[in-house]
Amino acid sequence: MKSANQGFSIDEHIRTRDDFKKVFDRGKSSGNPYVVMYARQGDEKMPRIGWVLSRKVGKANVRNRIKRLIREVFRLNKGRLKAGTDIVLIPRSKMAELKKYRDAEAFLLKLWEKAGILKGQK
């Protein structure tokens, strides 16, 4: 049975065009060979995530798999993120090469640490 914090509610999604625009305009960007990330401290009480995938990344099944990986990493690690953090990820085509959840989790956590959005960081 899941605890209440392990779900992925609709309030944890960045959904509106304005919210995406705020993150792109006011957020700090960082990246690695797999993904470009924009992050900013928002007004919300909980961390939120959104993603933008183009067809350059791969066919629909590849893009859906990438979205599932991102969603799962966020869902299991959102308690480690600072409250109110808005994150937008833009996966690159190299992310399609990742075969395991642990690989995706490792590089995303390293990216979040580098950006300073994990709890306990300044």
Summary of the structure (lengths in Angstrom):
residues: 122
radius of gyration: 13.6
end to end distance: 34.4
largest distance: 39.6
contacts: 341
relative contact order: 0.22
helix: 49%
strand: 20%
